[in-house]
Amino acid sequence: MLDERAERLARAFWPGPLTIVAPIANAAAVCDLARAGLDTVAVRVPGHPLARALLEAFGGPVVAPSANRSGRPSPTTFADAVEETGPSAAEALDGGPCAVGLESTVVAVLPDAPARLLRPGAVTRAQIEALIGPLAEADGDAKRSPGRLALHYAPDAPVRINVTRPEPGEAFLAFGPDDSPFNLSPSGDLVEAAANLFALLRAADRTRPTAIAVAPIPAEGLGEAINDRLKRAAGFIG
């Protein structure tokens, strides 16, 4: 059940990378597993044409987990998704590399409460607040959203963030001019950095470094979501 605020967000950002957590009007209409036993459900309309074609062919909503094991970096290429799921997936559809690279923004829009940002993502805080006003923080509603573990999106190697000079043996995820083979964006572009983040975390991890050091990332705009993922990969919420 979407209220006026949620409908405004849906009109602006669907189809696209925004998940809206809203109350369910009829508990019998949505199974317990789909809503983790809560009185809310998270809904998104994907923008990718292959995902839309799948939904149209099925003829209804689809409930599905992410293609990464719990706590692991999200796969953003077909090869990484297959590597992550292994034989657990009977079929796989290749839609090409993810254009955005980060998971959707998750916003809870519940009755008699301010809208809450549960997970920053590709749709930025500023874009949302321009439509529905200031967002509250997620603390009270954290259980309603995935990806909020203290250690999440984590490769096998430990992650250090806000590093200006890596230690010997570390793989370095650079941002801006740098000759590292793992550069999120040589031009310092946050959109490019977001698209490359998980793929480069995985690529750096395959070199079996002592750790993965990550350069400082500006916190504004899409940088809020990038830093959220990096903090969780490093093992703290911040």
N, CA and C of each residue as an Amber inpcrd file, in Angstrom:
protein
   714
   0.8540000  -1.1900000   0.0000000   0.0000000   0.0000000   0.0000000
   0.8930000   1.2450000   0.0000000   0.8740000   1.9920000  -1.0890000
   1.7300000   3.1620000  -1.2300000   0.9520000   4.4310000  -0.8900000
   1.5200000   5.2350000   0.0000000   0.8840000   6.5100000   0.2880000
   1.3350000   7.5490000  -0.7360000   0.9240000   8.7970000  -0.5430000
   1.2100000   9.8370000  -1.5370000   2.7000000  10.0460000  -1.7200000
   3.4680000   9.9590000  -0.6320000   4.9250000  10.1200000  -0.7350000
   5.5400000   9.0020000  -1.5640000   5.1300000   7.7730000  -1.2810000
   5.6630000   6.6270000  -2.0050000   5.2820000   6.6720000  -3.4800000
   4.0560000   7.0880000  -3.7700000   3.6340000   7.1910000  -5.1670000
   4.4470000   8.2500000  -5.9050000   4.7800000   9.3290000  -5.2080000
   5.5950000  10.3640000  -5.8310000   6.9830000   9.8170000  -6.1900000
   7.5570000   9.0380000  -5.2800000   8.8610000   8.4260000  -5.5460000
   8.7650000   7.4110000  -6.6850000   7.6980000   6.6270000  -6.6870000
   7.5300000   5.6220000  -7.7340000   7.4220000   6.2680000  -9.1110000
   6.6630000   7.3540000  -9.1980000   6.5280000   8.0430000 -10.4870000
   7.8570000   8.5980000 -10.9670000   8.6830000   9.0350000 -10.0360000
   9.9510000   9.6630000 -10.4130000  11.0410000   8.6480000 -10.7540000
  11.0770000   7.5000000 -10.0540000  12.2530000   6.6330000 -10.1270000
  11.9760000   5.2040000 -10.5880000  10.7220000   4.8470000 -10.8290000
  10.4240000   3.5200000 -11.3810000  10.1140000   3.6320000 -12.8550000
  10.5610000   2.6980000 -13.6690000  11.4650000   1.6100000 -13.2940000
  12.8690000   2.1370000 -13.0290000  13.5350000   1.5290000 -12.0700000
  14.8660000   1.9880000 -11.7160000  15.3050000   1.5040000 -10.3490000
  16.4900000   1.9520000  -9.8950000  17.1240000   1.3940000  -8.6970000
  16.6340000   1.9970000  -7.3770000  15.3390000   1.9760000  -7.1620000
  14.7670000   2.4280000  -5.8910000  13.8270000   1.3500000  -5.3670000
  14.0660000   0.9160000  -4.1310000  13.1880000  -0.0350000  -3.4460000
  12.3920000   0.7210000  -2.3890000  11.0920000   0.5330000  -2.4040000
  10.2100000   1.1880000  -1.4340000   9.6830000   0.1390000  -0.4630000
   9.9090000   0.3610000   0.8180000   9.3450000  -0.4880000   1.8630000
   8.0410000   0.1550000   2.3180000   6.9530000  -0.5710000   2.1670000
   5.6240000  -0.0290000   2.4540000   4.8100000  -1.0590000   3.2290000
   3.7680000  -0.6080000   3.9330000   2.9260000  -1.5540000   4.6750000
   2.1010000  -2.4060000   3.7180000   1.7890000  -3.6130000   4.1380000
   0.9380000  -4.4720000   3.3200000  -0.5160000  -4.2680000   3.7330000
  -1.3850000  -4.1890000   2.7530000  -2.8050000  -3.9820000   3.0330000
  -3.4790000  -5.2690000   3.4540000  -2.9610000  -6.4090000   2.9650000
  -3.5810000  -7.6960000   3.2570000  -2.4690000  -8.7120000   3.4920000
  -2.2940000  -9.1450000   4.7400000  -1.2070000 -10.0550000   5.0840000
  -1.2830000 -11.3530000   4.3000000  -2.4700000 -11.7870000   3.9730000
  -2.6180000 -13.0480000   3.2420000  -2.1380000 -12.9380000   1.7980000
  -2.0060000 -11.7140000   1.2850000  -1.6300000 -11.5220000  -0.1160000
  -0.1320000 -11.6530000  -0.3460000   0.6690000 -11.5500000   0.7230000
   2.1330000 -11.6140000   0.5990000   2.6410000 -12.6350000   1.6090000
   3.3120000 -13.6810000   1.1410000   3.7390000 -14.7540000   2.0380000
   4.7650000 -14.2520000   3.0460000   4.8420000 -14.9590000   4.1840000
   5.7510000 -14.5630000   5.2590000   7.1990000 -14.4850000   4.7950000
   7.6220000 -15.4280000   3.9430000   9.0130000 -15.4440000   3.4950000
   9.3550000 -14.1940000   2.6920000   8.3930000 -13.7070000   1.9210000
   8.6430000 -12.5350000   1.0830000   8.7960000 -11.2710000   1.9120000
   8.2410000 -11.2670000   3.1210000   8.3240000 -10.0730000   3.9600000
   9.0330000 -10.3450000   5.2790000   9.7260000 -11.5040000   5.3710000
  10.4920000 -11.8590000   6.5660000   9.6510000 -11.7700000   7.8380000
   8.3620000 -12.0750000   7.7140000   7.4800000 -12.0510000   8.8590000
   7.0740000 -10.6800000   9.3320000   7.4620000  -9.6390000   8.6110000
   7.1580000  -8.2660000   9.0090000   5.8010000  -7.8350000   8.4420000
   5.3610000  -6.6580000   8.8690000   4.1030000  -6.1230000   8.3530000
   4.3310000  -5.1940000   7.1660000   5.5080000  -5.3050000   6.5600000
   5.8610000  -4.4850000   5.3990000   6.4140000  -5.3830000   4.3040000
   6.4960000  -4.8240000   3.1050000   7.1100000  -5.5340000   1.9890000
   7.9410000  -4.5340000   1.1910000   9.0750000  -4.9940000   0.6740000
   9.9450000  -4.1560000  -0.1460000   9.6630000  -4.4270000  -1.6130000
   9.4190000  -3.3730000  -2.3800000   8.9990000  -3.5160000  -3.7760000
   9.8780000  -2.6450000  -4.6680000  10.2440000  -3.2000000  -5.8130000
  11.0010000  -2.4300000  -6.8000000  10.5510000  -2.8260000  -8.1980000
  10.6340000  -1.8930000  -9.1210000  10.3630000  -2.1630000 -10.5370000
  11.6910000  -1.9960000 -11.2810000  12.3120000  -3.0930000 -11.7270000
  13.6320000  -2.9820000 -12.3540000  13.5740000  -2.2670000 -13.6890000
  14.6860000  -1.6230000 -14.0270000  14.7470000  -0.9020000 -15.2870000
  15.3650000  -1.6990000 -16.4180000  16.0850000  -2.7780000 -16.1080000
  16.7730000  -3.5370000 -17.1540000  15.7520000  -4.2450000 -18.0470000
  15.8960000  -4.1530000 -19.3630000  14.9040000  -4.7570000 -20.2690000
  14.7830000  -6.2680000 -20.1110000  15.8770000  -6.9600000 -19.7720000
  15.7880000  -8.4110000 -19.5990000  14.9880000  -8.7590000 -18.3440000
  15.1960000  -8.0070000 -17.2740000  14.4160000  -8.2320000 -16.0590000
  12.9460000  -7.9330000 -16.3000000  12.6660000  -6.8770000 -17.0510000
  11.2700000  -6.5380000 -17.3540000  10.6300000  -7.6300000 -18.2120000
  11.4010000  -8.1660000 -19.1580000  10.8690000  -9.2280000 -20.0140000
  10.5610000 -10.4820000 -19.2000000  11.4190000 -10.7890000 -18.2280000
  11.1730000 -11.9430000 -17.3590000   9.8870000 -11.7630000 -16.5710000
   9.6960000 -10.5760000 -16.0060000   8.4820000 -10.3140000 -15.2380000
   7.2310000 -10.4040000 -16.1160000   7.3340000  -9.8730000 -17.3180000
   6.1860000  -9.9170000 -18.2270000   5.8690000 -11.3530000 -18.6370000
   6.9170000 -12.1600000 -18.8650000   6.6990000 -13.5510000 -19.2490000
   6.0920000 -14.3400000 -18.0990000   6.5100000 -14.0350000 -16.8800000
   5.9800000 -14.7290000 -15.7050000   4.5570000 -14.2830000 -15.3930000
   4.3090000 -12.9970000 -15.5950000   2.9690000 -12.4830000 -15.3940000
   2.6390000 -12.0720000 -13.9770000   3.6650000 -11.8180000 -13.1770000
   3.4110000 -11.3910000 -11.7980000   4.7000000 -10.9790000 -11.1230000
   4.6010000 -10.5960000  -9.8570000   5.8130000 -10.2060000  -9.1300000
   6.6950000 -11.4180000  -8.8380000   7.9820000 -11.1920000  -8.7020000
   8.9590000 -12.2390000  -8.4100000   9.6470000 -11.9260000  -7.0960000
   9.7590000 -12.9200000  -6.2200000  10.5170000 -12.7870000  -4.9800000
  11.8070000 -13.5720000  -5.1550000  12.9460000 -12.9320000  -4.9410000
  14.2190000 -13.6180000  -5.1790000  15.3010000 -13.0550000  -4.2820000
  16.2650000 -13.8800000  -3.8860000  17.4110000 -13.3840000  -3.1210000
  18.4240000 -12.7270000  -4.0520000  19.4040000 -12.0940000  -3.4720000
  20.5040000 -11.5590000  -4.2630000  21.3510000 -12.7110000  -4.8010000
  22.1900000 -12.4110000  -5.7780000  23.0450000 -13.4390000  -6.3820000
  24.3650000 -13.6050000  -5.6440000  24.4930000 -12.9740000  -4.4780000
  25.6980000 -13.1600000  -3.6720000  25.3480000 -13.8890000  -2.3820000
  26.2870000 -14.6930000  -1.8960000  26.1020000 -15.3160000  -0.5900000
  26.1040000 -14.2370000   0.4840000  25.4480000 -14.5040000   1.5850000
  25.3040000 -13.5000000   2.6480000  26.6610000 -12.9610000   3.0770000
  26.7630000 -11.6190000   3.0650000  27.9850000 -10.9680000   3.4980000
  29.0070000 -10.7460000   2.4160000  28.8400000 -11.3490000   1.2410000
  29.8280000 -11.2640000   0.1740000  29.5700000 -10.0520000  -0.7250000
  30.6060000  -9.6130000  -1.4840000  30.3820000  -8.5230000  -2.4440000
  29.3570000  -8.9190000  -3.5010000  28.5500000  -7.9810000  -3.9000000
  27.5410000  -8.2600000  -4.9200000  28.2070000  -8.5000000  -6.2730000
  27.7550000  -9.5080000  -7.0350000  28.2670000  -9.6720000  -8.3940000
  27.6370000  -8.6410000  -9.3230000  28.4350000  -8.0400000 -10.1740000
  27.9230000  -7.0490000 -11.1150000  28.2030000  -7.4360000 -12.5650000
  28.7340000  -8.6490000 -12.7600000  28.9040000  -9.2160000 -14.0990000
  28.3100000 -10.6210000 -14.0880000  28.0020000 -11.1250000 -15.2690000
  27.4330000 -12.4660000 -15.3660000  28.4050000 -13.5060000 -14.8180000
  29.6920000 -13.3620000 -15.1650000  30.6890000 -14.3350000 -14.7070000
  30.7780000 -14.3560000 -13.1870000  30.7530000 -13.1820000 -12.5580000
  30.8240000 -13.1330000 -11.0970000  29.5790000 -13.7340000 -10.4550000
  28.4270000 -13.5320000 -11.0730000  27.1890000 -14.0990000 -10.5360000
  27.2160000 -15.6200000 -10.6090000  27.6750000 -16.1660000 -11.7220000
  27.7590000 -17.6170000 -11.8670000  28.7750000 -18.1860000 -10.8940000
  29.9110000 -17.5010000 -10.7430000  30.9240000 -17.9450000  -9.7860000
  30.3670000 -17.9540000  -8.3630000  29.5550000 -16.9690000  -8.0450000
  29.0260000 -16.8300000  -6.6890000  27.9380000 -17.8670000  -6.3980000
  27.0320000 -18.0920000  -7.3350000  25.9040000 -18.9870000  -7.0790000
  26.2380000 -20.4470000  -7.3370000  27.1890000 -20.7130000  -8.2390000
  27.5640000 -22.0870000  -8.5230000  26.3750000 -22.9080000  -8.9720000
  26.2740000 -24.1450000  -8.4820000  25.1810000 -25.0230000  -8.9200000
  23.8390000 -24.7130000  -8.2590000  23.7980000 -23.7020000  -7.3890000
  22.5470000 -23.3960000  -6.6920000  21.4910000 -22.8320000  -7.6280000
  21.9120000 -22.2370000  -8.7330000  20.9700000 -21.6600000  -9.7030000
  20.8270000 -22.6140000 -10.8830000  19.5820000 -23.0360000 -11.1560000
  19.3510000 -23.9810000 -12.2520000  19.4740000 -23.3130000 -13.6100000
  19.1390000 -22.0280000 -13.6940000  19.2070000 -21.2880000 -14.9560000
  19.8350000 -19.9290000 -14.6890000  20.4160000 -19.3410000 -15.7220000
  21.0310000 -18.0210000 -15.5820000  20.7760000 -17.2020000 -16.8390000
  20.4490000 -15.9290000 -16.6540000  20.2280000 -15.0070000 -17.7610000
  21.3330000 -13.9590000 -17.7490000  21.9580000 -13.7600000 -18.8970000
  23.0640000 -12.8000000 -18.9950000  22.5470000 -11.4830000 -19.5580000
  22.4340000 -10.4750000 -18.6940000  21.9960000  -9.1570000 -19.1210000
  23.1390000  -8.1790000 -19.3000000  24.3970000  -8.6990000 -19.2780000
  25.5480000  -7.8230000 -19.4090000  25.9500000  -7.2230000 -18.0690000
  27.0540000  -6.4920000 -18.0250000  27.5000000  -5.8710000 -16.7760000
  26.4720000  -4.8720000 -16.2510000  26.3860000  -4.7620000 -14.9270000
  25.4520000  -3.8110000 -14.3230000  25.8690000  -2.3860000 -14.6760000
  24.9250000  -1.5980000 -15.1300000  25.2180000  -0.2150000 -15.5060000
  25.4820000   0.6530000 -14.2930000  24.8030000   0.3790000 -13.1860000
  24.9430000   1.1990000 -11.9810000  26.0110000   0.6430000 -11.0700000
  25.9810000  -0.6530000 -10.8070000  27.0250000  -1.2870000  -9.9990000
  26.7090000  -1.3860000  -8.5270000  25.8690000  -0.5110000  -7.9980000
  25.4430000  -0.5720000  -6.6010000  24.0040000  -1.0560000  -6.5220000
  23.6590000  -1.6380000  -5.3860000  22.2890000  -2.0760000  -5.1730000
  21.3640000  -0.8660000  -5.0930000  20.0740000  -1.1410000  -5.1510000
  19.1020000  -0.0650000  -5.1350000  19.1050000   0.6880000  -3.8070000
  18.6940000   1.9260000  -3.8650000  18.3920000   2.6950000  -2.6590000
  17.1330000   2.1200000  -2.0320000  17.1210000   1.9900000  -0.6960000
  15.9390000   1.4620000  -0.0050000  15.3930000   2.5390000   0.9220000
  14.1200000   2.8740000   0.7380000  13.4530000   3.8910000   1.5540000
  12.1980000   3.2890000   2.1670000  12.0500000   3.4370000   3.4690000
  10.8280000   3.0050000   4.1490000   9.8530000   4.1690000   4.2050000
   8.6520000   3.9490000   3.6940000   7.6020000   4.9670000   3.7210000
   6.4140000   4.3430000   4.4510000   6.3380000   4.5980000   5.7590000
   5.3420000   3.9560000   6.6200000   4.3780000   4.9900000   7.1850000
   3.1670000   4.5730000   7.5370000   2.1630000   5.5280000   8.0300000
   2.6090000   6.2340000   9.2990000   2.2580000   7.5080000   9.3960000
   2.4860000   8.3030000  10.6130000   3.9500000   8.3070000  11.0320000
   4.8510000   8.3060000  10.0560000   6.2850000   8.3110000  10.3540000
   7.0160000   8.9990000   9.2140000   8.1350000   9.6450000   9.5330000
   8.9290000  10.2210000   8.4460000   9.5140000   9.1200000   7.5780000
   9.7110000   9.4040000   6.3190000  10.3760000   8.4460000   5.4450000
  11.8100000   8.2420000   5.9300000  12.2760000   6.9890000   5.8670000
  13.6140000   6.6610000   6.3750000  14.4760000   6.0740000   5.2560000
  15.7240000   6.5080000   5.2340000  16.6860000   5.9470000   4.2900000
  17.3070000   4.7050000   4.9310000  16.8990000   3.5230000   4.4480000
  17.4010000   2.2780000   5.0170000  18.7230000   1.8600000   4.3940000
  18.9120000   2.1810000   3.1180000  20.1730000   1.8530000   2.4490000
  20.4250000   2.8570000   1.3410000  21.5120000   3.6130000   1.3950000
  21.8080000   4.5200000   0.2830000  22.1640000   3.7360000  -0.9670000
  21.8830000   4.3160000  -2.1130000  22.1580000   3.6240000  -3.3610000
  22.2250000   4.5910000  -4.5200000  21.8710000   4.1030000  -5.7020000
  22.0490000   4.8820000  -6.9240000  21.1500000   6.1100000  -6.9720000
  19.9660000   6.0220000  -6.4100000  19.1180000   7.2110000  -6.2650000
  19.5610000   7.9070000  -4.9820000  20.0510000   9.1210000  -5.0940000
  20.7140000   9.7560000  -3.9660000  19.7350000  10.3580000  -2.9680000
  20.2550000  10.5970000  -1.7790000  19.4690000  11.2480000  -0.7270000
  18.8990000  12.5760000  -1.2280000  19.7220000  13.3630000  -1.9170000
  19.2810000  14.6750000  -2.3800000  18.1220000  14.5510000  -3.3740000
  18.1760000  13.5560000  -4.2620000  17.0950000  13.3640000  -5.2300000
  15.7790000  13.0230000  -4.5350000  15.8610000  12.1890000  -3.5030000
  14.6550000  11.7870000  -2.7810000  14.1070000  12.9460000  -1.9620000
  14.9920000  13.6350000  -1.2480000  14.5420000  14.7330000  -0.3930000
  13.9570000  15.8820000  -1.1960000  14.3950000  16.0270000  -2.4410000
  13.8100000  17.0690000  -3.2910000  12.3340000  16.8080000  -3.5770000
  11.9190000  15.5390000  -3.4630000  10.5280000  15.1830000  -3.7530000
   9.6580000  15.0790000  -2.5050000  10.2200000  14.5350000  -1.3990000
   9.3560000  14.2500000  -0.2380000   9.8750000  14.8580000   1.0610000
  10.9150000  15.6840000   0.9840000  11.4100000  16.3210000   2.1920000
  12.4750000  15.5030000   2.8940000  12.9590000  15.9730000   4.0480000
  14.0890000  15.3420000   4.7310000  13.8180000  13.8840000   5.0950000
  14.8560000  13.0660000   4.9610000  14.7880000  11.6580000   5.3190000
  15.3270000  11.4540000   6.7310000  14.6470000  10.6160000   7.5090000
  15.1690000  10.2190000   8.8070000  16.1760000   9.0940000   8.6100000
  16.9660000   8.8280000   9.6490000  17.9640000   7.7650000   9.5530000
  17.3120000   6.4100000   9.8040000  18.0560000   5.3460000   9.5460000
  17.4640000   4.0170000   9.4650000  17.4160000   3.2530000  10.7730000
  17.9990000   3.7590000  11.8450000  18.2290000   2.9360000  13.0370000
  17.0050000   2.1520000  13.4800000  15.8610000   2.7990000  13.5530000
  14.6650000   2.1290000  14.0490000  14.0890000   1.1050000  13.1110000
  14.4620000   1.1550000  11.8250000  13.8710000   0.2680000  10.8240000
  14.9120000  -0.5890000  10.1120000  16.0930000  -0.7360000  10.7010000
  17.1790000  -1.4210000  10.0090000  16.8110000  -2.8380000   9.6000000
  16.0240000  -3.5280000  10.4040000  15.6860000  -4.9200000  10.0990000
  14.8270000  -5.0400000   8.8510000  14.2560000  -3.9370000   8.3920000
  13.3890000  -3.9950000   7.2150000  14.1740000  -4.0150000   5.9100000
  15.5030000  -3.8850000   5.9750000  16.2970000  -3.8080000   4.7550000
  17.4830000  -4.7500000   4.8080000  17.8490000  -5.3640000   3.6620000
  19.0620000  -6.1710000   3.6030000  20.2910000  -5.2820000   3.5470000
  21.4570000  -5.9140000   3.6690000  22.7080000  -5.1900000   3.4750000
  23.0740000  -4.2790000   4.6210000  22.5600000  -4.5460000   5.8380000
  22.8570000  -3.6690000   6.9510000  23.6380000  -4.3800000   8.0570000
  24.2540000  -5.5240000   7.7270000  25.1210000  -6.1760000   8.6860000
  26.3670000  -5.3330000   8.9000000  26.9890000  -5.4670000  10.0930000
  28.2200000  -4.7260000  10.3550000  29.3260000  -5.1670000   9.4120000
  29.3250000  -6.4580000   9.0310000  30.2740000  -6.9460000   8.0340000
  29.4720000  -7.4770000   6.8600000  29.5370000  -6.7470000   5.7500000
  28.7270000  -7.0980000   4.5830000  29.4910000  -6.6510000   3.3440000
  29.1400000  -7.2300000   2.1940000  29.8160000  -6.9070000   0.9280000
  31.3170000  -7.1730000   1.0250000  31.7320000  -8.1260000   1.8710000
  33.1460000  -8.2730000   2.2140000  33.8390000  -9.3390000   1.3680000
  34.9930000  -9.0150000   0.7750000  35.8170000 -10.0290000   0.1150000
  36.5180000 -10.8890000   1.1710000  37.3130000 -11.8550000   0.7240000
  38.0490000 -12.6950000   1.6760000  39.1470000 -11.8970000   2.3710000
  39.8420000 -11.0450000   1.6310000  40.9060000 -10.2310000   2.2220000
  40.2980000  -9.1200000   3.0720000  40.9530000  -8.7530000   4.1830000
  40.4560000  -7.6110000   4.9620000  40.5140000  -6.3300000   4.1390000
  39.6260000  -5.4020000   4.4560000  39.5320000  -4.1390000   3.7130000
  39.8830000  -2.9850000   4.6290000  40.7460000  -2.0960000   4.1460000
  41.0650000  -0.8470000   4.8470000  40.5870000   0.3100000   3.9800000
  39.9390000   1.2850000   4.5680000  39.3750000   2.3830000   3.7970000
  40.0680000   3.7010000   4.1420000  39.8740000   4.6960000   3.2680000
  40.4660000   6.0320000   3.4300000  41.9850000   5.9620000   3.5140000
  42.5570000   5.1500000   2.6340000  44.0070000   4.9260000   2.6190000
  44.6470000   5.7740000   1.5260000  45.6610000   6.5280000   1.8730000
  46.3750000   7.3240000   0.8640000  47.6080000   6.6040000   0.3320000
  48.1540000   5.6830000   1.1180000  49.3340000   4.9400000   0.6690000
  49.2080000   3.4990000   1.1580000  49.0920000   2.5270000   0.2290000
  48.9340000   1.1370000   0.6510000  50.2240000   0.5730000   1.2430000
  50.0760000  -0.4380000   2.0710000  51.2110000  -1.1550000   2.6330000
  51.6880000  -2.2210000   1.6540000  52.9540000  -2.6710000   1.7810000
  53.4260000  -3.7630000   0.9220000  52.5290000  -4.9900000   1.0410000
  52.2110000  -5.5820000  -0.1050000  51.3710000  -6.7670000  -0.1210000
  49.8920000  -6.4770000  -0.2560000  49.4950000  -5.2150000  -0.1240000
  48.0970000  -4.8540000  -0.2470000  47.7400000  -4.5410000  -1.7030000
  46.5270000  -4.8840000  -2.1060000  45.9680000  -4.4000000  -3.3700000
  45.3350000  -3.0350000  -3.0920000  45.5140000  -2.1120000  -4.0310000
  45.0520000  -0.7450000  -3.8050000  43.9580000  -0.3890000  -4.7840000
  42.7550000  -0.0750000  -4.2600000  41.6770000   0.4550000  -5.0740000
  41.8070000   1.9760000  -5.0670000  42.2920000   2.5070000  -6.1750000
  42.5490000   3.9410000  -6.2760000  41.2870000   4.6750000  -6.7150000
  41.3160000   5.9870000  -6.5320000  40.2520000   6.8670000  -7.0130000
  40.9150000   8.1640000  -7.4450000  40.8660000   8.4570000  -8.7500000
  41.5850000   9.6020000  -9.2750000  42.8730000   9.1560000  -9.9350000
  43.6870000  10.0980000 -10.3830000  44.9140000   9.7600000 -11.1040000
  45.8250000   8.8430000 -10.2860000  46.0750000   7.6530000 -10.7810000
  46.9210000   6.6770000 -10.1040000  47.1280000   5.5200000 -11.0670000
  48.2970000   4.8800000 -10.9960000  48.5850000   3.7940000 -11.9290000
  48.2310000   2.4170000 -11.3670000  47.4520000   2.3740000 -10.2990000
  47.0090000   1.0870000  -9.7620000  46.1870000   0.3460000 -10.8050000
  46.3570000  -0.9800000 -10.9160000  45.5170000  -1.7410000 -11.8570000
  44.0600000  -1.8120000 -11.4160000  43.7940000  -1.4170000 -10.1890000
  42.4270000  -1.4360000  -9.6650000  41.9990000   0.0000000  -9.3440000
  41.6740000   0.7440000 -10.3900000  41.3080000   2.1450000 -10.2080000
  39.8030000   2.3020000 -10.4130000  39.1220000   2.7250000  -9.3570000
  37.6670000   2.8740000  -9.4280000  37.2580000   3.8980000 -10.4780000
  38.0130000   4.9840000 -10.5740000  37.7580000   5.9900000 -11.6060000
  38.9780000   6.8940000 -11.7260000  39.7800000   6.7380000 -12.7670000
  40.9540000   7.6070000 -12.9350000  40.5960000   9.0900000 -12.9970000
  39.3780000   9.4050000 -13.4720000  38.9660000  10.8050000 -13.5820000
  38.2810000  11.3140000 -12.3180000  38.1100000  10.4500000 -11.3100000
  37.4450000  10.8730000 -10.0810000  35.9460000  11.0130000 -10.2390000
  35.3370000  10.1920000 -11.0920000  33.8970000  10.2440000 -11.3440000
  33.1810000   9.2400000 -10.4430000  32.2380000   9.7080000  -9.6280000
  31.5640000   8.8310000  -8.6780000  30.6550000   7.8120000  -9.3630000
  30.0560000   8.1700000 -10.4760000  29.2020000   7.2230000 -11.2030000
  30.0510000   6.0560000 -11.7110000  31.2180000   6.3700000 -12.2800000
  32.1200000   5.3220000 -12.7590000  32.6260000   4.4830000 -11.5860000
  32.9390000   5.1310000 -10.4700000  33.4310000   4.4090000  -9.2950000
  32.3880000   3.4330000  -8.7670000  31.1330000   3.8670000  -8.7330000
  30.0600000   2.9900000  -8.2650000  29.9090000   1.7790000  -9.1790000
  29.9890000   2.0050000 -10.4960000  29.8420000   0.9100000 -11.4460000
  30.9720000  -0.1030000 -11.3160000  32.1600000   0.3500000 -10.9150000
  33.3400000  -0.5180000 -10.8560000  33.5820000  -1.1370000  -9.4870000
  32.9010000  -0.6520000  -8.4510000  33.2710000  -0.9870000  -7.0740000
  33.3440000  -2.4860000  -6.8090000  32.2610000  -3.2120000  -6.9980000
  32.2410000  -4.6210000  -6.6100000  33.0920000  -5.4830000  -7.5410000
  33.0960000  -5.1550000  -8.8270000  33.9190000  -5.9260000  -9.7560000
  35.4000000  -5.7950000  -9.4010000  35.8400000  -4.5920000  -9.0310000
  37.2430000  -4.4010000  -8.6790000  37.5680000  -4.9690000  -7.3060000
  36.6210000  -4.9290000  -6.3710000  36.8490000  -5.6120000  -5.0930000
  37.1020000  -7.0980000  -5.3190000  36.2940000  -7.6990000  -6.1810000
  36.4570000  -9.1170000  -6.4680000  37.7690000  -9.3830000  -7.2190000
  38.0930000  -8.5240000  -8.1980000  39.3230000  -8.7100000  -8.9610000
  40.5510000  -8.5700000  -8.0580000  40.5360000  -7.5740000  -7.1850000
  41.6570000  -7.3980000  -6.2570000  41.7640000  -8.5840000  -5.3100000
  40.6420000  -9.1050000  -4.8700000  40.6460000 -10.2350000  -3.9340000
  41.2450000 -11.4850000  -4.5670000  41.0760000 -11.6430000  -5.8750000
  41.6080000 -12.8280000  -6.5580000  43.1350000 -12.8500000  -6.5830000
  43.7740000 -11.7090000  -6.3700000  45.2280000 -11.6680000  -6.3270000
  45.7670000 -12.1370000  -4.9810000  44.8910000 -12.4700000  -4.0450000
  45.2370000 -12.9400000  -2.7010000  46.1720000 -11.9710000  -1.9720000
  45.7630000 -10.7220000  -1.8570000  46.6100000  -9.7380000  -1.1670000
  46.5290000  -9.9210000   0.3470000  47.4550000  -9.2830000   1.0630000
  47.3700000  -9.2830000   2.5280000  46.1510000  -8.4990000   2.9920000
  45.7510000  -7.4980000   2.2060000  44.5600000  -6.6980000   2.4830000
  44.2270000  -5.9240000   1.2170000  43.0430000  -5.3500000   1.1890000
  42.6470000  -4.4480000   0.1040000  42.5140000  -3.0550000   0.7010000
  43.3540000  -2.1460000   0.2420000  43.3180000  -0.7590000   0.7010000
  42.5400000   0.0700000  -0.3150000  41.6870000   0.9530000   0.1780000
  40.8260000   1.7480000  -0.7010000  41.0680000   3.2290000  -0.4490000
  41.2600000   3.9670000  -1.5140000  41.4910000   5.4040000  -1.4180000
  40.2560000   6.1210000  -0.8650000  40.4210000   7.3090000  -0.3070000
  39.2560000   8.0750000   0.1620000  38.3010000   8.3860000  -0.9910000
  37.0110000   8.2760000  -0.7060000  35.9640000   8.5640000  -1.6860000
  35.1280000   9.7260000  -1.1490000  34.9030000  10.7760000  -1.9250000
  34.0630000  11.8830000  -1.4490000  32.6950000  11.3750000  -0.9930000
  32.1460000  11.9820000   0.0350000  30.9130000  11.4790000   0.6630000
  29.6430000  12.0450000   0.0570000  29.7410000  13.0200000  -0.8270000
  28.5120000  13.6410000  -1.3320000  27.9080000  12.8230000  -2.4590000
  26.6090000  13.0230000  -2.7000000  25.9230000  12.3630000  -3.8030000
  26.0440000  10.8520000  -3.7300000  26.4260000  10.2390000  -4.8450000
  26.5730000   8.7990000  -4.9220000  27.6700000   8.2880000  -4.0080000
  28.5760000   9.1770000  -3.5890000  29.6360000   8.7890000  -2.6670000
  29.1190000   8.2910000  -1.3340000  27.9280000   8.7380000  -0.9200000
  27.3510000   8.2370000   0.3330000  27.1290000   6.7310000   0.2490000
  26.5910000   6.2600000  -0.8770000  26.3390000   4.8330000  -1.0430000
  27.6410000   4.0540000  -1.1800000  28.6090000   4.5940000  -1.9220000
  29.8900000   3.9110000  -2.0790000  30.5650000   3.7450000  -0.7180000
  30.5890000   4.8060000   0.0650000  31.2190000   4.7330000   1.3830000
  30.4660000   3.8050000   2.3220000  29.1400000   3.7430000   2.2030000
  28.3660000   2.7920000   3.0000000  28.8190000   1.3660000   2.7290000
  28.9750000   0.9970000   1.4400000  29.3940000  -0.3580000   1.0960000
  30.8180000  -0.6250000   1.5720000  31.6920000   0.3700000   1.4350000
  33.0860000   0.1780000   1.8460000  33.2060000   0.0300000   3.3580000
  32.4360000   0.8130000   4.1120000  32.4710000   0.6850000   5.5690000
  32.0230000  -0.6990000   6.0040000  31.0100000  -1.2160000   5.3440000
  30.5280000  -2.5450000   5.7140000  31.5160000  -3.6350000   5.2730000
  32.1390000  -3.4490000   4.1070000  33.1570000  -4.3820000   3.6780000
  34.3460000  -4.3990000   4.6360000  34.6070000  -3.2530000   5.2520000
  35.7180000  -3.1530000   6.2000000  35.3360000  -3.6320000   7.6030000
  34.0270000  -3.8760000   7.8210000  33.6270000  -4.4820000   9.0750000
  33.0540000  -3.5440000  10.1030000  32.6620000  -2.3480000   9.6880000
  31.9930000  -1.4580000  10.6410000  30.9790000  -0.6220000   9.9010000
  29.9980000  -0.1390000  10.6550000  28.8930000   0.6150000  10.0400000
  29.2570000   2.0720000   9.8710000  29.9440000   2.6660000  10.8440000
  30.3660000   4.0520000  10.7460000  29.2380000   5.0240000  10.9150000
